[in-house]
Amino acid sequence: MVFERMFAEAGGYLVIPFGYEKTVNILTQINKDREAFSNITSMPDYVLVDREKEEVGYIVEVRYKSKKIYQTIQKEAREIKEKGWKKVWYFLATPEGFYLARCTDLIDNPEIIEKQKLPVTMVGQEIQEKFLKLLNDFEADH
């Protein structure tokens, strides 16, 4: 939810929900054949379409973590690639901030996430701070 709203507010990208959580409920109402949806369970969470270039900019898997555990990040990135998604980006939201890195880079070196802060050219600093506060307030309440 934070990812979707933050990028929508920034305005540079059209945010398209792409993953399992967003599509299966709707599709199963139309088609009861569960086998037809086997590939959907492996889909990344979102597609970001660059509004200026009018093209897909990023296919993104979103993760929220209280701590950056490199082995877990590497494992998740590897699982995404093994499902056949080669050009997927890994978005990580933590209490310290937001990060965005290519899954393929994280497989080789998960520590690289430290240097991959979400660029302010994608989402301005003020908007990032707003949503980071929202995320941390939510976590504090739960």
MODASUL-V920677 format. One line per field, one symbol per residue. phi: phi as a letter, one per 30 degrees, with the letter a starting at -180 (. if undefined). Layout:
phi->???
This chain:
phi->.deeddddddidbdccdbdeeccdedddddbdddddcddddcdddbcccddddhbdcbcbccbcbdbdceddeddddddddddjcccccccbcbddlcbbbdedddddadddeecceedddcbeeddddedddddddddddb
